Amino acid sequence: MPGQETDHRLRSVLPFRAEPAVVRGLRRIVGGQLAEWGLSAVAEGAELVVSELATNVIKHVGHGEAATLVVEVAGGRVRVELHDCSRLLPVPATSMSEDESGRGMMLLAAVGVDWGAVLTATGKAVWCELSADPEAPCRRLLRAEGVLATYRRDVGAMPLLGSHSGRMLEESATDLIADLLHWITARGGDSDDLLDRALMHFEAEAA
Protein backbone atom coordinates (compact mmCIF):
# COMPACT_ATOMS: atom_id res chain seq x y z
CA MET A 1 0.00 0.00 0.00
CA PRO A 2 1.17 3.55 -0.65
CA GLY A 3 2.57 5.61 2.19
CA GLN A 4 1.21 9.02 3.12
CA GLU A 5 2.48 12.33 4.43
CA THR A 6 0.23 15.34 5.05
CA ASP A 7 1.05 18.88 6.22
CA HIS A 8 -0.92 21.98 7.25
CA ARG A 9 -0.99 23.33 3.68
CA LEU A 10 -3.59 20.71 2.69
CA ARG A 11 -1.00 18.73 0.82
CA SER A 12 -0.78 14.95 0.71
CA VAL A 13 2.20 13.01 -0.71
CA LEU A 14 1.65 9.35 -1.61
CA PRO A 15 4.67 7.30 -2.76
CA PHE A 16 3.65 3.98 -4.36
CA ARG A 17 4.68 1.18 -6.69
CA ALA A 18 2.89 1.07 -10.04
CA GLU A 19 0.80 -2.07 -9.70
CA PRO A 20 -2.87 -2.55 -10.68
CA ALA A 21 -3.80 -3.63 -7.15
CA VAL A 22 -2.53 -0.31 -5.77
CA VAL A 23 -4.81 1.92 -7.88
CA ARG A 24 -7.93 1.21 -5.81
CA GLY A 25 -6.01 2.00 -2.62
CA LEU A 26 -4.84 5.31 -4.06
CA ARG A 27 -8.40 6.24 -4.97
CA ARG A 28 -9.62 5.37 -1.48
CA ILE A 29 -6.89 7.37 0.24
CA VAL A 30 -7.41 10.42 -1.95
CA GLY A 31 -11.18 10.27 -1.46
CA GLY A 32 -10.74 10.00 2.30
CA GLN A 33 -8.22 12.83 2.39
CA LEU A 34 -10.49 15.17 0.45
CA ALA A 35 -13.34 14.28 2.79
CA GLU A 36 -11.15 15.27 5.76
CA TRP A 37 -10.49 18.58 4.05
CA GLY A 38 -14.22 19.18 3.55
CA LEU A 39 -14.00 18.57 -0.20
CA SER A 40 -16.07 15.42 -0.59
CA ALA A 41 -17.90 16.99 -3.54
CA VAL A 42 -14.74 16.99 -5.64
CA ALA A 43 -13.62 13.51 -4.57
CA GLU A 44 -15.27 11.63 -7.44
CA GLY A 45 -13.50 13.72 -10.07
CA ALA A 46 -10.20 13.52 -8.24
CA GLU A 47 -10.46 9.73 -7.93
CA LEU A 48 -11.13 9.50 -11.67
CA VAL A 49 -7.97 11.52 -12.34
CA VAL A 50 -5.98 9.37 -9.91
CA SER A 51 -7.09 6.20 -11.72
CA GLU A 52 -6.12 7.60 -15.11
CA LEU A 53 -2.71 8.90 -14.04
CA ALA A 54 -1.76 5.79 -12.05
CA THR A 55 -2.94 3.43 -14.78
CA ASN A 56 -0.91 5.32 -17.37
CA VAL A 57 2.22 4.80 -15.27
CA ILE A 58 1.56 1.06 -15.19
CA LYS A 59 0.93 0.92 -18.96
CA HIS A 60 3.60 3.27 -20.22
CA VAL A 61 6.35 3.35 -17.58
CA GLY A 62 6.23 -0.19 -16.20
CA HIS A 63 4.83 -2.52 -13.55
CA GLY A 64 6.44 -2.04 -10.18
CA GLU A 65 8.06 1.31 -11.03
CA ALA A 66 8.30 3.84 -8.23
CA ALA A 67 5.97 6.83 -8.52
CA THR A 68 4.57 9.55 -6.28
CA LEU A 69 1.09 11.04 -6.20
CA VAL A 70 0.70 14.55 -4.78
CA VAL A 71 -2.69 16.05 -3.93
CA GLU A 72 -2.78 19.72 -2.93
CA VAL A 73 -5.42 22.39 -2.40
CA ALA A 74 -4.50 25.96 -3.37
CA GLY A 75 -6.13 28.94 -5.05
CA GLY A 76 -9.59 27.39 -5.05
CA ARG A 77 -8.39 24.29 -6.90
CA VAL A 78 -7.50 20.70 -6.08
CA ARG A 79 -4.31 19.72 -7.89
CA VAL A 80 -3.61 16.03 -8.51
CA GLU A 81 -0.02 15.51 -9.68
CA LEU A 82 1.77 12.28 -10.47
CA HIS A 83 5.58 11.97 -10.65
CA ASP A 84 7.32 9.05 -12.37
CA CYS A 85 10.76 8.22 -13.78
CA SER A 86 9.88 8.48 -17.50
CA ARG A 87 10.82 11.56 -19.49
CA LEU A 88 8.27 10.84 -22.23
CA LEU A 89 5.57 13.50 -22.04
CA PRO A 90 1.95 12.56 -22.86
CA VAL A 91 0.13 14.34 -25.68
CA PRO A 92 -3.60 14.68 -26.49
CA ALA A 93 -4.96 12.16 -28.96
CA THR A 94 -5.05 13.29 -32.57
CA SER A 95 -8.00 12.61 -34.83
CA MET A 96 -6.47 9.31 -36.01
CA SER A 97 -4.80 8.24 -32.79
CA GLU A 98 -5.84 5.06 -30.96
CA ASP A 99 -3.26 5.54 -28.19
CA GLU A 100 -4.76 4.98 -24.74
CA SER A 101 -2.55 7.66 -23.17
CA GLY A 102 -3.85 10.25 -25.62
CA ARG A 103 -7.43 9.30 -24.78
CA GLY A 104 -6.60 9.68 -21.10
CA MET A 105 -5.35 13.21 -21.67
CA MET A 106 -8.65 14.04 -23.34
CA LEU A 107 -10.40 12.77 -20.22
CA LEU A 108 -8.23 14.99 -17.99
CA ALA A 109 -9.08 17.99 -20.17
CA ALA A 110 -12.78 17.17 -19.89
CA VAL A 111 -12.89 16.57 -16.12
CA GLY A 112 -10.42 19.20 -14.92
CA VAL A 113 -10.22 22.97 -15.34
CA ASP A 114 -6.59 22.65 -16.46
CA TRP A 115 -3.91 19.99 -16.94
CA GLY A 116 -0.31 19.72 -18.07
CA ALA A 117 2.93 17.77 -18.01
CA VAL A 118 6.48 18.92 -17.26
CA LEU A 119 9.90 17.31 -17.16
CA THR A 120 11.53 17.06 -13.72
CA ALA A 121 15.02 16.23 -12.48
CA THR A 122 14.03 12.56 -12.12
CA GLY A 123 11.51 12.12 -14.93
CA LYS A 124 8.20 13.92 -15.42
CA ALA A 125 5.11 15.13 -13.61
CA VAL A 126 1.60 15.03 -15.06
CA TRP A 127 -0.98 17.14 -13.27
CA CYS A 128 -4.68 17.98 -13.40
CA GLU A 129 -6.52 20.70 -11.48
CA LEU A 130 -10.17 20.54 -10.47
CA SER A 131 -12.33 23.28 -9.04
CA ALA A 132 -12.51 23.12 -5.23
CA ASP A 133 -15.93 24.81 -5.36
CA PRO A 134 -18.26 22.28 -3.69
CA GLU A 135 -21.05 23.28 -6.07
CA ALA A 136 -18.98 22.67 -9.20
CA PRO A 137 -18.60 18.90 -9.51
CA CYS A 138 -21.48 16.45 -9.42
CA ARG A 139 -22.08 12.89 -10.54
CA ARG A 140 -24.06 13.91 -13.64
CA LEU A 141 -21.43 16.48 -14.65
CA LEU A 142 -18.58 14.01 -14.41
CA ARG A 143 -20.57 11.37 -16.25
CA ALA A 144 -21.39 13.82 -19.04
CA GLU A 145 -17.75 14.88 -19.35
CA GLY A 146 -16.67 11.25 -19.60
CA VAL A 147 -19.25 10.63 -22.34
CA LEU A 148 -18.08 13.72 -24.23
CA ALA A 149 -14.45 12.61 -24.03
CA THR A 150 -15.38 9.22 -25.52
CA TYR A 151 -17.62 10.84 -28.15
CA ARG A 152 -14.86 13.22 -29.27
CA ARG A 153 -12.46 10.29 -29.61
CA ASP A 154 -14.91 8.24 -31.65
CA VAL A 155 -15.74 11.04 -34.11
CA GLY A 156 -12.08 12.02 -34.51
CA ALA A 157 -12.48 15.51 -33.02
CA MET A 158 -9.53 17.86 -32.63
CA PRO A 159 -7.61 17.74 -29.32
CA LEU A 160 -8.85 20.12 -26.63
CA LEU A 161 -6.68 23.23 -26.61
CA GLY A 162 -6.28 25.41 -23.51
CA SER A 163 -8.71 28.33 -23.34
CA HIS A 164 -10.75 26.98 -26.26
CA SER A 165 -11.56 23.66 -24.55
CA GLY A 166 -14.89 24.89 -23.13
CA ARG A 167 -16.20 26.01 -26.51
CA MET A 168 -14.95 22.83 -28.18
CA LEU A 169 -16.75 20.66 -25.59
CA GLU A 170 -19.96 22.64 -26.12
CA GLU A 171 -19.74 22.01 -29.86
CA SER A 172 -19.26 18.30 -29.19
CA ALA A 173 -22.24 18.32 -26.81
CA THR A 174 -24.37 19.88 -29.55
CA ASP A 175 -23.26 17.24 -32.04
CA LEU A 176 -23.98 14.47 -29.52
CA ILE A 177 -27.49 15.78 -28.86
CA ALA A 178 -28.11 15.95 -32.62
CA ASP A 179 -26.96 12.34 -32.96
CA LEU A 180 -29.36 11.29 -30.20
CA LEU A 181 -32.22 13.06 -31.99
CA HIS A 182 -31.36 11.19 -35.17
CA TRP A 183 -31.31 7.96 -33.15
CA ILE A 184 -34.73 8.46 -31.56
CA THR A 185 -36.24 9.47 -34.91
CA ALA A 186 -34.81 6.39 -36.63
CA ARG A 187 -36.52 4.24 -33.99
CA GLY A 188 -39.87 5.89 -34.69
CA GLY A 189 -39.77 8.15 -31.67
CA ASP A 190 -40.54 11.86 -31.31
CA SER A 191 -37.45 14.08 -31.06
CA ASP A 192 -39.44 16.98 -29.56
CA ASP A 193 -40.84 14.65 -26.89
CA LEU A 194 -37.33 13.46 -26.05
CA LEU A 195 -36.11 17.03 -25.61
CA ASP A 196 -39.16 17.94 -23.50
CA ARG A 197 -38.65 14.95 -21.20
CA ALA A 198 -34.93 15.67 -20.85
CA LEU A 199 -35.67 19.30 -19.98
CA MET A 200 -38.25 18.24 -17.40
CA HIS A 201 -35.69 15.94 -15.72
CA PHE A 202 -33.09 18.72 -15.75
CA GLU A 203 -35.39 21.35 -14.28
CA ALA A 204 -36.67 18.99 -11.59
CA GLU A 205 -33.15 18.07 -10.44
CA ALA A 206 -31.90 21.66 -10.68
CA ALA A 207 -34.76 22.78 -8.42
C-alpha positions, 0 to 999 in steps of 0.5 A: 500500500502507498505511504502518506504524508500530510502537512498543514498546507492541505498537501498529501504526498503518496509514494507507491509502486505502479501495480494494478492492485494499488490503484484502488487504494490510491483512490480510497486514500485520496477520497478520504483525504479530500473528505477530511479537508471538507471537499467530498464533492470533488472527490469523485472527479479527483479519484477518476484523475488518480485512476487515469494517471496511475494506470498510465504509469503502469501501462507506459512506464512499467509494472512495479516502477516507483511513482509519487502522487501529490494532492494539494489544495490551493487557489480554489483548486484541487491539484492532482499531480503524479511523478514518475521516472519516465521523461516521455511527455503525454500528448492529447490524442489526434483525430487518427490516434488510438493511443490509450494515453492520448485518450486519457489526456482528453479525459483529464481535459474534460474533467479538470479545469486545467492539466499539463505535463512537465519534465523534472530532475528525475523524470516527469510530472503530469498534473490535473486541477479541479475546481474546489468549489463544492457546487462545481462537480457532481455525478451527472457532470462528471458522467457527461464529461466522460461521455463527451471525451469518448464521443470526441475520440470516436468522431475524430475531433480535434484535441482540446486546446487550452482556453478553447476547450470549453467552446470545443466541448460545447460544440461536441455536446451539440453534435452528440445531442443531434446524434441522439435526436437522429437515433430516436427518430430512426426508432420511430420516436418523437425528437421533440418529446425526447427534448421535452422529457430531458428538460423536465428531468433537468429542471426537476433536479436543478430545483 
